[in-house]
Structures are given as C-alpha cells and as structure tokens.
Amino acid sequence: MKLVKRIVIGLVIAFAVFYLVTRPEDAANAVQGAVGAVWGAGVAVTQFFVSLAGG
C-alpha cells in the first residue's frame, strides 16, 4: 500500500510541475482560486462565531 501511495504522490507532483511549466498563468489562477476559497471559508467561520458570541 505504501508503494501505491508513493506512486500516486509522485504522479500528482509530476503533473503539477508539468502544468506549472507548460501553463504558468493557468496554474497561478488555479492557486489564486484555491487561496481565495480557503480565505472565504475562514471569513465565514469567523463571522459565524462572532455572531454566535454576540447574540
């Protein structure tokens, strides 16, 4: 099972490097979208707890 996991991780890394080299603008947009989604989720969770604590 460890061998399969290493192979899959290696393939994912190889694909990411290939994508970064062949389409850097699209890769940057994908990263910006992912960071934006994480940031938005964090803001939503923070707002939830603030409204929960505030009444």
mmCIF entry with sequence, helices, sheets and N, C-alpha, C, O atoms, coordinates in Angstrom:
data_MODEL
# 
_entry.id   MODEL 
# 
_entity.id                         1 
_entity.type                       polymer 
_entity.pdbx_number_of_molecules   1 
# 
_entity_poly.entity_id                      1 
_entity_poly.type                           'polypeptide(L)' 
_entity_poly.nstd_linkage                   no 
_entity_poly.nstd_monomer                   no 
_entity_poly.pdbx_seq_one_letter_code       MKLVKRIVIGLVIAFAVFYLVTRPEDAANAVQGAVGAVWGAGVAVTQFFVSLAGG 
_entity_poly.pdbx_seq_one_letter_code_can   MKLVKRIVIGLVIAFAVFYLVTRPEDAANAVQGAVGAVWGAGVAVTQFFVSLAGG 
_entity_poly.pdbx_strand_id                 A 
# 
loop_
_entity_poly_seq.entity_id 
_entity_poly_seq.num 
_entity_poly_seq.mon_id 
_entity_poly_seq.hetero 
1 1  MET n 
1 2  LYS n 
1 3  LEU n 
1 4  VAL n 
1 5  LYS n 
1 6  ARG n 
1 7  ILE n 
1 8  VAL n 
1 9  ILE n 
1 10 GLY n 
1 11 LEU n 
1 12 VAL n 
1 13 ILE n 
1 14 ALA n 
1 15 PHE n 
1 16 ALA n 
1 17 VAL n 
1 18 PHE n 
1 19 TYR n 
1 20 LEU n 
1 21 VAL n 
1 22 THR n 
1 23 ARG n 
1 24 PRO n 
1 25 GLU n 
1 26 ASP n 
1 27 ALA n 
1 28 ALA n 
1 29 ASN n 
1 30 ALA n 
1 31 VAL n 
1 32 GLN n 
1 33 GLY n 
1 34 ALA n 
1 35 VAL n 
1 36 GLY n 
1 37 ALA n 
1 38 VAL n 
1 39 TRP n 
1 40 GLY n 
1 41 ALA n 
1 42 GLY n 
1 43 VAL n 
1 44 ALA n 
1 45 VAL n 
1 46 THR n 
1 47 GLN n 
1 48 PHE n 
1 49 PHE n 
1 50 VAL n 
1 51 SER n 
1 52 LEU n 
1 53 ALA n 
1 54 GLY n 
1 55 GLY n 
# 
_struct_asym.id          A 
_struct_asym.entity_id   1 
# 
loop_
_struct_conf.conf_type_id 
_struct_conf.id 
_struct_conf.pdbx_PDB_helix_id 
_struct_conf.beg_label_comp_id 
_struct_conf.beg_label_asym_id 
_struct_conf.beg_label_seq_id 
_struct_conf.pdbx_beg_PDB_ins_code 
_struct_conf.end_label_comp_id 
_struct_conf.end_label_asym_id 
_struct_conf.end_label_seq_id 
_struct_conf.pdbx_end_PDB_ins_code 
_struct_conf.beg_auth_comp_id 
_struct_conf.beg_auth_asym_id 
_struct_conf.beg_auth_seq_id 
_struct_conf.end_auth_comp_id 
_struct_conf.end_auth_asym_id 
_struct_conf.end_auth_seq_id 
_struct_conf.pdbx_PDB_helix_class 
_struct_conf.details 
_struct_conf.pdbx_PDB_helix_length 
HELX_P HELX_P1 AA1 LYS A 2  ? THR A 22 ? LYS A 2  THR A 22 1 ? 21 
HELX_P HELX_P2 AA2 PRO A 24 ? GLY A 54 ? PRO A 24 GLY A 54 1 ? 31 
# 
_struct_conf_type.id          HELX_P 
_struct_conf_type.criteria    ? 
_struct_conf_type.reference   ? 
# 
loop_
_atom_site.group_PDB 
_atom_site.id 
_atom_site.type_symbol 
_atom_site.label_atom_id 
_atom_site.label_alt_id 
_atom_site.label_comp_id 
_atom_site.label_asym_id 
_atom_site.label_entity_id 
_atom_site.label_seq_id 
_atom_site.pdbx_PDB_ins_code 
_atom_site.Cartn_x 
_atom_site.Cartn_y 
_atom_site.Cartn_z 
_atom_site.occupancy 
_atom_site.B_iso_or_equiv 
_atom_site.pdbx_formal_charge 
_atom_site.auth_seq_id 
_atom_site.auth_comp_id 
_atom_site.auth_asym_id 
_atom_site.auth_atom_id 
_atom_site.pdbx_PDB_model_num 
ATOM 1   N N  . MET A 1 1  ? 0.821   -1.191 0.000   1.00 0.00 ? 1  MET A N  1 
ATOM 2   C CA . MET A 1 1  ? 0.000   0.000  0.000   1.00 0.00 ? 1  MET A CA 1 
ATOM 3   C C  . MET A 1 1  ? 0.870   1.262  0.000   1.00 0.00 ? 1  MET A C  1 
ATOM 4   O O  . MET A 1 1  ? 0.517   2.261  -0.627  1.00 0.00 ? 1  MET A O  1 
ATOM 5   N N  . LYS A 1 2  ? 2.002   1.213  0.702   1.00 0.00 ? 2  LYS A N  1 
ATOM 6   C CA . LYS A 1 2  ? 2.888   2.372  0.720   1.00 0.00 ? 2  LYS A CA 1 
ATOM 7   C C  . LYS A 1 2  ? 3.445   2.662  -0.664  1.00 0.00 ? 2  LYS A C  1 
ATOM 8   O O  . LYS A 1 2  ? 3.638   3.820  -1.032  1.00 0.00 ? 2  LYS A O  1 
ATOM 9   N N  . LEU A 1 3  ? 3.702   1.613  -1.426  1.00 0.00 ? 3  LEU A N  1 
ATOM 10  C CA . LEU A 1 3  ? 4.236   1.789  -2.778  1.00 0.00 ? 3  LEU A CA 1 
ATOM 11  C C  . LEU A 1 3  ? 3.207   2.497  -3.664  1.00 0.00 ? 3  LEU A C  1 
ATOM 12  O O  . LEU A 1 3  ? 3.556   3.397  -4.427  1.00 0.00 ? 3  LEU A O  1 
ATOM 13  N N  . VAL A 1 4  ? 1.970   2.097  -3.562  1.00 0.00 ? 4  VAL A N  1 
ATOM 14  C CA . VAL A 1 4  ? 0.909   2.727  -4.354  1.00 0.00 ? 4  VAL A CA 1 
ATOM 15  C C  . VAL A 1 4  ? 0.778   4.197  -3.965  1.00 0.00 ? 4  VAL A C  1 
ATOM 16  O O  . VAL A 1 4  ? 0.617   5.058  -4.830  1.00 0.00 ? 4  VAL A O  1 
ATOM 17  N N  . LYS A 1 5  ? 0.845   4.481  -2.672  1.00 0.00 ? 5  LYS A N  1 
ATOM 18  C CA . LYS A 1 5  ? 0.736   5.858  -2.207  1.00 0.00 ? 5  LYS A CA 1 
ATOM 19  C C  . LYS A 1 5  ? 1.893   6.700  -2.735  1.00 0.00 ? 5  LYS A C  1 
ATOM 20  O O  . LYS A 1 5  ? 1.682   7.839  -3.151  1.00 0.00 ? 5  LYS A O  1 
ATOM 21  N N  . ARG A 1 6  ? 3.095   6.169  -2.728  1.00 0.00 ? 6  ARG A N  1 
ATOM 22  C CA . ARG A 1 6  ? 4.251   6.894  -3.249  1.00 0.00 ? 6  ARG A CA 1 
ATOM 23  C C  . ARG A 1 6  ? 4.125   7.142  -4.743  1.00 0.00 ? 6  ARG A C  1 
ATOM 24  O O  . ARG A 1 6  ? 4.478   8.216  -5.230  1.00 0.00 ? 6  ARG A O  1 
ATOM 25  N N  . ILE A 1 7  ? 3.624   6.156  -5.469  1.00 0.00 ? 7  ILE A N  1 
ATOM 26  C CA . ILE A 1 7  ? 3.454   6.309  -6.913  1.00 0.00 ? 7  ILE A CA 1 
ATOM 27  C C  . ILE A 1 7  ? 2.422   7.396  -7.208  1.00 0.00 ? 7  ILE A C  1 
ATOM 28  O O  . ILE A 1 7  ? 2.637   8.240  -8.077  1.00 0.00 ? 7  ILE A O  1 
ATOM 29  N N  . VAL A 1 8  ? 1.312   7.374  -6.488  1.00 0.00 ? 8  VAL A N  1 
ATOM 30  C CA . VAL A 1 8  ? 0.256   8.367  -6.708  1.00 0.00 ? 8  VAL A CA 1 
ATOM 31  C C  . VAL A 1 8  ? 0.768   9.766  -6.371  1.00 0.00 ? 8  VAL A C  1 
ATOM 32  O O  . VAL A 1 8  ? 0.529   10.710 -7.124  1.00 0.00 ? 8  VAL A O  1 
ATOM 33  N N  . ILE A 1 9  ? 1.462   9.905  -5.259  1.00 0.00 ? 9  ILE A N  1 
ATOM 34  C CA . ILE A 1 9  ? 2.015   11.214 -4.885  1.00 0.00 ? 9  ILE A CA 1 
ATOM 35  C C  . ILE A 1 9  ? 3.016   11.681 -5.933  1.00 0.00 ? 9  ILE A C  1 
ATOM 36  O O  . ILE A 1 9  ? 3.025   12.855 -6.301  1.00 0.00 ? 9  ILE A O  1 
ATOM 37  N N  . GLY A 1 10 ? 3.855   10.775 -6.414  1.00 0.00 ? 10 GLY A N  1 
ATOM 38  C CA . GLY A 1 10 ? 4.818   11.130 -7.458  1.00 0.00 ? 10 GLY A CA 1 
ATOM 39  C C  . GLY A 1 10 ? 4.141   11.589 -8.735  1.00 0.00 ? 10 GLY A C  1 
ATOM 40  O O  . GLY A 1 10 ? 4.586   12.549 -9.364  1.00 0.00 ? 10 GLY A O  1 
ATOM 41  N N  . LEU A 1 11 ? 3.070   10.914 -9.122  1.00 0.00 ? 11 LEU A N  1 
ATOM 42  C CA . LEU A 1 11 ? 2.333   11.301 -10.326 1.00 0.00 ? 11 LEU A CA 1 
ATOM 43  C C  . LEU A 1 11 ? 1.665   12.670 -10.157 1.00 0.00 ? 11 LEU A C  1 
ATOM 44  O O  . LEU A 1 11 ? 1.656   13.480 -11.084 1.00 0.00 ? 11 LEU A O  1 
ATOM 45  N N  . VAL A 1 12 ? 1.116   12.917 -8.986  1.00 0.00 ? 12 VAL A N  1 
ATOM 46  C CA . VAL A 1 12 ? 0.472   14.212 -8.733  1.00 0.00 ? 12 VAL A CA 1 
ATOM 47  C C  . VAL A 1 12 ? 1.513   15.333 -8.795  1.00 0.00 ? 12 VAL A C  1 
ATOM 48  O O  . VAL A 1 12 ? 1.266   16.381 -9.392  1.00 0.00 ? 12 VAL A O  1 
ATOM 49  N N  . ILE A 1 13 ? 2.669   15.111 -8.181  1.00 0.00 ? 13 ILE A N  1 
ATOM 50  C CA . ILE A 1 13 ? 3.727   16.120 -8.212  1.00 0.00 ? 13 ILE A CA 1 
ATOM 51  C C  . ILE A 1 13 ? 4.225   16.331 -9.633  1.00 0.00 ? 13 ILE A C  1 
ATOM 52  O O  . ILE A 1 13 ? 4.444   17.467 -10.052 1.00 0.00 ? 13 ILE A O  1 
ATOM 53  N N  . ALA A 1 14 ? 4.408   15.240 -10.380 1.00 0.00 ? 14 ALA A N  1 
ATOM 54  C CA . ALA A 1 14 ? 4.873   15.358 -11.766 1.00 0.00 ? 14 ALA A CA 1 
ATOM 55  C C  . ALA A 1 14 ? 3.858   16.137 -12.606 1.00 0.00 ? 14 ALA A C  1 
ATOM 56  O O  . ALA A 1 14 ? 4.243   16.975 -13.422 1.00 0.00 ? 14 ALA A O  1 
ATOM 57  N N  . PHE A 1 15 ? 2.578   15.866 -12.412 1.00 0.00 ? 15 PHE A N  1 
ATOM 58  C CA . PHE A 1 15 ? 1.555   16.594 -13.155 1.00 0.00 ? 15 PHE A CA 1 
ATOM 59  C C  . PHE A 1 15 ? 1.564   18.069 -12.783 1.00 0.00 ? 15 PHE A C  1 
ATOM 60  O O  . PHE A 1 15 ? 1.444   18.927 -13.657 1.00 0.00 ? 15 PHE A O  1 
ATOM 61  N N  . ALA A 1 16 ? 1.705   18.377 -11.486 1.00 0.00 ? 16 ALA A N  1 
ATOM 62  C CA . ALA A 1 16 ? 1.728   19.768 -11.047 1.00 0.00 ? 16 ALA A CA 1 
ATOM 63  C C  . ALA A 1 16 ? 2.911   20.517 -11.659 1.00 0.00 ? 16 ALA A C  1 
ATOM 64  O O  . ALA A 1 16 ? 2.761   21.656 -12.101 1.00 0.00 ? 16 ALA A O  1 
ATOM 65  N N  . VAL A 1 17 ? 4.078   19.891 -11.689 1.00 0.00 ? 17 VAL A N  1 
ATOM 66  C CA . VAL A 1 17 ? 5.253   20.521 -12.280 1.00 0.00 ? 17 VAL A CA 1 
ATOM 67  C C  . VAL A 1 17 ? 5.053   20.712 -13.782 1.00 0.00 ? 17 VAL A C  1 
ATOM 68  O O  . VAL A 1 17 ? 5.374   21.770 -14.325 1.00 0.00 ? 17 VAL A O  1 
ATOM 69  N N  . PHE A 1 18 ? 4.524   19.692 -14.450 1.00 0.00 ? 18 PHE A N  1 
ATOM 70  C CA . PHE A 1 18 ? 4.260   19.792 -15.891 1.00 0.00 ? 18 PHE A CA 1 
ATOM 71  C C  . PHE A 1 18 ? 3.280   20.926 -16.176 1.00 0.00 ? 18 PHE A C  1 
ATOM 72  O O  . PHE A 1 18 ? 3.492   21.712 -17.100 1.00 0.00 ? 18 PHE A O  1 
ATOM 73  N N  . TYR A 1 19 ? 2.212   21.014 -15.390 1.00 0.00 ? 19 TYR A N  1 
ATOM 74  C CA . TYR A 1 19 ? 1.206   22.062 -15.571 1.00 0.00 ? 19 TYR A CA 1 
ATOM 75  C C  . TYR A 1 19 ? 1.812   23.433 -15.318 1.00 0.00 ? 19 TYR A C  1 
ATOM 76  O O  . TYR A 1 19 ? 1.525   24.385 -16.045 1.00 0.00 ? 19 TYR A O  1 
ATOM 77  N N  . LEU A 1 20 ? 2.646   23.540 -14.294 1.00 0.00 ? 20 LEU A N  1 
ATOM 78  C CA . LEU A 1 20 ? 3.287   24.807 -13.966 1.00 0.00 ? 20 LEU A CA 1 
ATOM 79  C C  . LEU A 1 20 ? 4.218   25.267 -15.076 1.00 0.00 ? 20 LEU A C  1 
ATOM 80  O O  . LEU A 1 20 ? 4.277   26.458 -15.383 1.00 0.00 ? 20 LEU A O  1 
ATOM 81  N N  . VAL A 1 21 ? 4.945   24.337 -15.680 1.00 0.00 ? 21 VAL A N  1 
ATOM 82  C CA . VAL A 1 21 ? 5.901   24.687 -16.732 1.00 0.00 ? 21 VAL A CA 1 
ATOM 83  C C  . VAL A 1 21 ? 5.196   25.010 -18.044 1.00 0.00 ? 21 VAL A C  1 
ATOM 84  O O  . VAL A 1 21 ? 5.585   25.946 -18.743 1.00 0.00 ? 21 VAL A O  1 
ATOM 85  N N  . THR A 1 22 ? 4.161   24.241 -18.385 1.00 0.00 ? 22 THR A N  1 
ATOM 86  C CA . THR A 1 22 ? 3.514   24.428 -19.682 1.00 0.00 ? 22 THR A CA 1 
ATOM 87  C C  . THR A 1 22 ? 2.454   25.531 -19.674 1.00 0.00 ? 22 THR A C  1 
ATOM 88  O O  . THR A 1 22 ? 2.217   26.162 -20.705 1.00 0.00 ? 22 THR A O  1 
ATOM 89  N N  . ARG A 1 23 ? 1.817   25.771 -18.534 1.00 0.00 ? 23 ARG A N  1 
ATOM 90  C CA . ARG A 1 23 ? 0.751   26.782 -18.453 1.00 0.00 ? 23 ARG A CA 1 
ATOM 91  C C  . ARG A 1 23 ? 0.863   27.568 -17.156 1.00 0.00 ? 23 ARG A C  1 
ATOM 92  O O  . ARG A 1 23 ? 0.021   27.413 -16.271 1.00 0.00 ? 23 ARG A O  1 
ATOM 93  N N  . PRO A 1 24 ? 1.875   28.401 -17.025 1.00 0.00 ? 24 PRO A N  1 
ATOM 94  C CA . PRO A 1 24 ? 2.089   29.091 -15.744 1.00 0.00 ? 24 PRO A CA 1 
ATOM 95  C C  . PRO A 1 24 ? 0.968   30.053 -15.353 1.00 0.00 ? 24 PRO A C  1 
ATOM 96  O O  . PRO A 1 24 ? 0.657   30.185 -14.170 1.00 0.00 ? 24 PRO A O  1 
ATOM 97  N N  . GLU A 1 25 ? 0.362   30.720 -16.325 1.00 0.00 ? 25 GLU A N  1 
ATOM 98  C CA . GLU A 1 25 ? -0.723  31.649 -15.991 1.00 0.00 ? 25 GLU A CA 1 
ATOM 99  C C  . GLU A 1 25 ? -1.940  30.904 -15.454 1.00 0.00 ? 25 GLU A C  1 
ATOM 100 O O  . GLU A 1 25 ? -2.559  31.340 -14.484 1.00 0.00 ? 25 GLU A O  1 
ATOM 101 N N  . ASP A 1 26 ? -2.282  29.784 -16.083 1.00 0.00 ? 26 ASP A N  1 
ATOM 102 C CA . ASP A 1 26 ? -3.410  28.992 -15.604 1.00 0.00 ? 26 ASP A CA 1 
ATOM 103 C C  . ASP A 1 26 ? -3.120  28.403 -14.224 1.00 0.00 ? 26 ASP A C  1 
ATOM 104 O O  . ASP A 1 26 ? -4.011  28.325 -13.379 1.00 0.00 ? 26 ASP A O  1 
ATOM 105 N N  . ALA A 1 27 ? -1.873  27.989 -13.998 1.00 0.00 ? 27 ALA A N  1 
ATOM 106 C CA . ALA A 1 27 ? -1.502  27.461 -12.682 1.00 0.00 ? 27 ALA A CA 1 
ATOM 107 C C  . ALA A 1 27 ? -1.633  28.543 -11.619 1.00 0.00 ? 27 ALA A C  1 
ATOM 108 O O  . ALA A 1 27 ? -2.116  28.277 -10.518 1.00 0.00 ? 27 ALA A O  1 
ATOM 109 N N  . ALA A 1 28 ? -1.209  29.752 -11.938 1.00 0.00 ? 28 ALA A N  1 
ATOM 110 C CA . ALA A 1 28 ? -1.322  30.860 -10.983 1.00 0.00 ? 28 ALA A CA 1 
ATOM 111 C C  . ALA A 1 28 ? -2.788  31.167 -10.687 1.00 0.00 ? 28 ALA A C  1 
ATOM 112 O O  . ALA A 1 28 ? -3.149  31.431 -9.540  1.00 0.00 ? 28 ALA A O  1 
ATOM 113 N N  . ASN A 1 29 ? -3.622  31.133 -11.705 1.00 0.00 ? 29 ASN A N  1 
ATOM 114 C CA . ASN A 1 29 ? -5.052  31.374 -11.498 1.00 0.00 ? 29 ASN A CA 1 
ATOM 115 C C  . ASN A 1 29 ? -5.675  30.294 -10.625 1.00 0.00 ? 29 ASN A C  1 
ATOM 116 O O  . ASN A 1 29 ? -6.528  30.584 -9.786  1.00 0.00 ? 29 ASN A O  1 
ATOM 117 N N  . ALA A 1 30 ? -5.253  29.052 -10.819 1.00 0.00 ? 30 ALA A N  1 
ATOM 118 C CA . ALA A 1 30 ? -5.771  27.954 -10.005 1.00 0.00 ? 30 ALA A CA 1 
ATOM 119 C C  . ALA A 1 30 ? -5.371  28.132 -8.541  1.00 0.00 ? 30 ALA A C  1 
ATOM 120 O O  . ALA A 1 30 ? -6.177  27.907 -7.639  1.00 0.00 ? 30 ALA A O  1 
ATOM 121 N N  . VAL A 1 31 ? -4.142  28.530 -8.316  1.00 0.00 ? 31 VAL A N  1 
ATOM 122 C CA . VAL A 1 31 ? -3.682  28.749 -6.942  1.00 0.00 ? 31 VAL A CA 1 
ATOM 123 C C  . VAL A 1 31 ? -4.427  29.920 -6.315  1.00 0.00 ? 31 VAL A C  1 
ATOM 124 O O  . VAL A 1 31 ? -4.835  29.846 -5.156  1.00 0.00 ? 31 VAL A O  1 
ATOM 125 N N  . GLN A 1 32 ? -4.608  30.998 -7.069  1.00 0.00 ? 32 GLN A N  1 
ATOM 126 C CA . GLN A 1 32 ? -5.355  32.148 -6.547  1.00 0.00 ? 32 GLN A CA 1 
ATOM 127 C C  . GLN A 1 32 ? -6.786  31.744 -6.194  1.00 0.00 ? 32 GLN A C  1 
ATOM 128 O O  . GLN A 1 32 ? -7.315  32.174 -5.168  1.00 0.00 ? 32 GLN A O  1 
ATOM 129 N N  . GLY A 1 33 ? -7.405  30.936 -7.022  1.00 0.00 ? 33 GLY A N  1 
ATOM 130 C CA . GLY A 1 33 ? -8.766  30.486 -6.738  1.00 0.00 ? 33 GLY A CA 1 
ATOM 131 C C  . GLY A 1 33 ? -8.832  29.636 -5.483  1.00 0.00 ? 33 GLY A C  1 
ATOM 132 O O  . GLY A 1 33 ? -9.756  29.783 -4.682  1.00 0.00 ? 33 GLY A O  1 
ATOM 133 N N  . ALA A 1 34 ? -7.860  28.747 -5.301  1.00 0.00 ? 34 ALA A N  1 
ATOM 134 C CA . ALA A 1 34 ? -7.839  27.894 -4.113  1.00 0.00 ? 34 ALA A CA 1 
ATOM 135 C C  . ALA A 1 34 ? -7.608  28.719 -2.853  1.00 0.00 ? 34 ALA A C  1 
ATOM 136 O O  . ALA A 1 34 ? -8.269  28.505 -1.837  1.00 0.00 ? 34 ALA A O  1 
ATOM 137 N N  . VAL A 1 35 ? -6.675  29.658 -2.919  1.00 0.00 ? 35 VAL A N  1 
ATOM 138 C CA . VAL A 1 35 ? -6.406  30.513 -1.755  1.00 0.00 ? 35 VAL A CA 1 
ATOM 139 C C  . VAL A 1 35 ? -7.628  31.373 -1.448  1.00 0.00 ? 35 VAL A C  1 
ATOM 140 O O  . VAL A 1 35 ? -7.967  31.576 -0.282  1.00 0.00 ? 35 VAL A O  1 
ATOM 141 N N  . GLY A 1 36 ? -8.277  31.869 -2.468  1.00 0.00 ? 36 GLY A N  1 
ATOM 142 C CA . GLY A 1 36 ? -9.491  32.663 -2.261  1.00 0.00 ? 36 GLY A CA 1 
ATOM 143 C C  . GLY A 1 36 ? -10.601 31.856 -1.605  1.00 0.00 ? 36 GLY A C  1 
ATOM 144 O O  . GLY A 1 36 ? -11.323 32.370 -0.751  1.00 0.00 ? 36 GLY A O  1 
ATOM 145 N N  . ALA A 1 37 ? -10.737 30.610 -1.995  1.00 0.00 ? 37 ALA A N  1 
ATOM 146 C CA . ALA A 1 37 ? -11.762 29.751 -1.400  1.00 0.00 ? 37 ALA A CA 1 
ATOM 147 C C  . ALA A 1 37 ? -11.466 29.486 0.074   1.00 0.00 ? 37 ALA A C  1 
ATOM 148 O O  . ALA A 1 37 ? -12.367 29.536 0.912   1.00 0.00 ? 37 ALA A O  1 
ATOM 149 N N  . VAL A 1 38 ? -10.218 29.207 0.382   1.00 0.00 ? 38 VAL A N  1 
ATOM 150 C CA . VAL A 1 38 ? -9.838  28.970 1.778   1.00 0.00 ? 38 VAL A CA 1 
ATOM 151 C C  . VAL A 1 38 ? -10.039 30.239 2.599   1.00 0.00 ? 38 VAL A C  1 
ATOM 152 O O  . VAL A 1 38 ? -10.550 30.180 3.718   1.00 0.00 ? 38 VAL A O  1 
ATOM 153 N N  . TRP A 1 39 ? -9.644  31.379 2.053   1.00 0.00 ? 39 TRP A N  1 
ATOM 154 C CA . TRP A 1 39 ? -9.808  32.647 2.749   1.00 0.00 ? 39 TRP A CA 1 
ATOM 155 C C  . TRP A 1 39 ? -11.296 32.931 3.000   1.00 0.00 ? 39 TRP A C  1 
ATOM 156 O O  . TRP A 1 39 ? -11.674 33.348 4.095   1.00 0.00 ? 39 TRP A O  1 
ATOM 157 N N  . GLY A 1 40 ? -12.122 32.708 2.001   1.00 0.00 ? 40 GLY A N  1 
ATOM 158 C CA . GLY A 1 40 ? -13.558 32.934 2.140   1.00 0.00 ? 40 GLY A CA 1 
ATOM 159 C C  . GLY A 1 40 ? -14.178 32.027 3.197   1.00 0.00 ? 40 GLY A C  1 
ATOM 160 O O  . GLY A 1 40 ? -15.051 32.458 3.950   1.00 0.00 ? 40 GLY A O  1 
ATOM 161 N N  . ALA A 1 41 ? -13.736 30.784 3.255   1.00 0.00 ? 41 ALA A N  1 
ATOM 162 C CA . ALA A 1 41 ? -14.239 29.865 4.271   1.00 0.00 ? 41 ALA A CA 1 
ATOM 163 C C  . ALA A 1 41 ? -13.829 30.327 5.665   1.00 0.00 ? 41 ALA A C  1 
ATOM 164 O O  . ALA A 1 41 ? -14.618 30.252 6.606   1.00 0.00 ? 41 ALA A O  1 
ATOM 165 N N  . GLY A 1 42 ? -12.602 30.800 5.791   1.00 0.00 ? 42 GLY A N  1 
ATOM 166 C CA . GLY A 1 42 ? -12.141 31.301 7.085   1.00 0.00 ? 42 GLY A CA 1 
ATOM 167 C C  . GLY A 1 42 ? -12.937 32.502 7.545   1.00 0.00 ? 42 GLY A C  1 
ATOM 168 O O  . GLY A 1 42 ? -13.289 32.610 8.719   1.00 0.00 ? 42 GLY A O  1 
ATOM 169 N N  . VAL A 1 43 ? -13.219 33.397 6.628   1.00 0.00 ? 43 VAL A N  1 
ATOM 170 C CA . VAL A 1 43 ? -14.019 34.585 6.954   1.00 0.00 ? 43 VAL A CA 1 
ATOM 171 C C  . VAL A 1 43 ? -15.429 34.169 7.374   1.00 0.00 ? 43 VAL A C  1 
ATOM 172 O O  . VAL A 1 43 ? -15.979 34.719 8.329   1.00 0.00 ? 43 VAL A O  1 
ATOM 173 N N  . ALA A 1 44 ? -16.008 33.217 6.675   1.00 0.00 ? 44 ALA A N  1 
ATOM 174 C CA . ALA A 1 44 ? -17.358 32.771 7.013   1.00 0.00 ? 44 ALA A CA 1 
ATOM 175 C C  . ALA A 1 44 ? -17.403 32.122 8.393   1.00 0.00 ? 44 ALA A C  1 
ATOM 176 O O  . ALA A 1 44 ? -18.336 32.367 9.158   1.00 0.00 ? 44 ALA A O  1 
ATOM 177 N N  . VAL A 1 45 ? -16.418 31.305 8.718   1.00 0.00 ? 45 VAL A N  1 
ATOM 178 C CA . VAL A 1 45 ? -16.365 30.672 10.023  1.00 0.00 ? 45 VAL A CA 1 
ATOM 179 C C  . VAL A 1 45 ? -16.183 31.730 11.111  1.00 0.00 ? 45 VAL A C  1 
ATOM 180 O O  . VAL A 1 45 ? -16.824 31.660 12.160  1.00 0.00 ? 45 VAL A O  1 
ATOM 181 N N  . THR A 1 46 ? -15.320 32.702 10.864  1.00 0.00 ? 46 THR A N  1 
ATOM 182 C CA . THR A 1 46 ? -15.102 33.770 11.830  1.00 0.00 ? 46 THR A CA 1 
ATOM 183 C C  . THR A 1 46 ? -16.385 34.561 12.057  1.00 0.00 ? 46 THR A C  1 
ATOM 184 O O  . THR A 1 46 ? -16.725 34.866 13.200  1.00 0.00 ? 46 THR A O  1 
ATOM 185 N N  . GLN A 1 47 ? -17.096 34.896 10.995  1.00 0.00 ? 47 GLN A N  1 
ATOM 186 C CA . GLN A 1 47 ? -18.353 35.624 11.129  1.00 0.00 ? 47 GLN A CA 1 
ATOM 187 C C  . GLN A 1 47 ? -19.385 34.810 11.902  1.00 0.00 ? 47 GLN A C  1 
ATOM 188 O O  . GLN A 1 47 ? -20.153 35.361 12.691  1.00 0.00 ? 47 GLN A O  1 
ATOM 189 N N  . PHE A 1 48 ? -19.402 33.507 11.675  1.00 0.00 ? 48 PHE A N  1 
ATOM 190 C CA . PHE A 1 48 ? -20.327 32.636 12.397  1.00 0.00 ? 48 PHE A CA 1 
ATOM 191 C C  . PHE A 1 48 ? -20.068 32.701 13.893  1.00 0.00 ? 48 PHE A C  1 
ATOM 192 O O  . PHE A 1 48 ? -20.998 32.866 14.682  1.00 0.00 ? 48 PHE A O  1 
ATOM 193 N N  . PHE A 1 49 ? -18.808 32.571 14.282  1.00 0.00 ? 49 PHE A N  1 
ATOM 194 C CA . PHE A 1 49 ? -18.500 32.579 15.718  1.00 0.00 ? 49 PHE A CA 1 
ATOM 195 C C  . PHE A 1 49 ? -18.708 33.962 16.337  1.00 0.00 ? 49 PHE A C  1 
ATOM 196 O O  . PHE A 1 49 ? -19.123 34.068 17.491  1.00 0.00 ? 49 PHE A O  1 
ATOM 197 N N  . VAL A 1 50 ? -18.425 35.011 15.583  1.00 0.00 ? 50 VAL A N  1 
ATOM 198 C CA . VAL A 1 50 ? -18.675 36.361 16.103  1.00 0.00 ? 50 VAL A CA 1 
ATOM 199 C C  . VAL A 1 50 ? -20.157 36.566 16.323  1.00 0.00 ? 50 VAL A C  1 
ATOM 200 O O  . VAL A 1 50 ? -20.554 37.092 17.363  1.00 0.00 ? 50 VAL A O  1 
ATOM 201 N N  . SER A 1 51 ? -20.981 36.169 15.382  1.00 0.00 ? 51 SER A N  1 
ATOM 202 C CA . SER A 1 51 ? -22.424 36.340 15.556  1.00 0.00 ? 51 SER A CA 1 
ATOM 203 C C  . SER A 1 51 ? -22.965 35.413 16.630  1.00 0.00 ? 51 SER A C  1 
ATOM 204 O O  . SER A 1 51 ? -23.931 35.759 17.310  1.00 0.00 ? 51 SER A O  1 
ATOM 205 N N  . LEU A 1 52 ? -22.370 34.253 16.795  1.00 0.00 ? 52 LEU A N  1 
ATOM 206 C CA . LEU A 1 52 ? -22.783 33.323 17.843  1.00 0.00 ? 52 LEU A CA 1 
ATOM 207 C C  . LEU A 1 52 ? -22.468 33.911 19.223  1.00 0.00 ? 52 LEU A C  1 
ATOM 208 O O  . LEU A 1 52 ? -23.282 33.815 20.141  1.00 0.00 ? 52 LEU A O  1 
ATOM 209 N N  . ALA A 1 53 ? -21.293 34.516 19.365  1.00 0.00 ? 53 ALA A N  1 
ATOM 210 C CA . ALA A 1 53 ? -20.892 35.093 20.645  1.00 0.00 ? 53 ALA A CA 1 
ATOM 211 C C  . ALA A 1 53 ? -21.619 36.410 20.926  1.00 0.00 ? 53 ALA A C  1 
ATOM 212 O O  . ALA A 1 53 ? -21.871 36.764 22.078  1.00 0.00 ? 53 ALA A O  1 
ATOM 213 N N  . GLY A 1 54 ? -21.947 37.119 19.860  1.00 0.00 ? 54 GLY A N  1 
ATOM 214 C CA . GLY A 1 54 ? -22.584 38.428 20.041  1.00 0.00 ? 54 GLY A CA 1 
ATOM 215 C C  . GLY A 1 54 ? -24.087 38.369 20.234  1.00 0.00 ? 54 GLY A C  1 
ATOM 216 O O  . GLY A 1 54 ? -24.703 39.356 20.636  1.00 0.00 ? 54 GLY A O  1 
ATOM 217 N N  . GLY A 1 55 ? -24.663 37.257 19.959  1.00 0.00 ? 55 GLY A N  1 
ATOM 218 C CA . GLY A 1 55 ? -26.092 37.175 20.222  1.00 0.00 ? 55 GLY A CA 1 
ATOM 219 C C  . GLY A 1 55 ? -26.884 36.968 19.006  1.00 0.00 ? 55 GLY A C  1 
ATOM 220 O O  . GLY A 1 55 ? -28.110 36.879 19.076  1.00 0.00 ? 55 GLY A O  1 
# 
